[in-house]
Amino acid sequence: MHKFIGLCAKQNIASTKVLVKNGFQLEAVIRDECKLDDNWLDDCAYGLLSHERG
């Protein structure tokens, strides 16, 4: 595997912390990706290349 990808809602602080703690870097913010009730939420895409793993 060359690249690992993690996606989470921008508002999901706990998931963001887990990804960053494990070396993932923010690669993109995908605006209005999913709808929850009447609100559109942004998703964040994080990436980790295999040679960056600790």
ChimeraX attribute file (.defattr): number of C-alpha atoms within 10 A of each C-alpha:
attribute: neighborCount
match mode: 1-to-1
recipient: residues
	/A:1	5
	/A:2	7
	/A:3	10
	/A:4	12
	/A:5	14
	/A:6	16
	/A:7	17
	/A:8	17
	/A:9	17
	/A:10	16
	/A:11	12
	/A:12	11
	/A:13	10
	/A:14	9
	/A:15	15
	/A:16	21
	/A:17	11
	/A:18	11
	/A:19	19
	/A:20	14
	/A:21	10
	/A:22	11
	/A:23	15
	/A:24	21
	/A:25	17
	/A:26	17
	/A:27	13
	/A:28	12
	/A:29	16
	/A:30	15
	/A:31	12
	/A:32	11
	/A:33	12
	/A:34	13
	/A:35	10
	/A:36	7
	/A:37	6
	/A:38	6
	/A:39	9
	/A:40	12
	/A:41	15
	/A:42	17
	/A:43	19
	/A:44	19
	/A:45	19
	/A:46	20
	/A:47	18
	/A:48	20
	/A:49	14
	/A:50	11
	/A:51	8
	/A:52	9
	/A:53	10
	/A:54	6
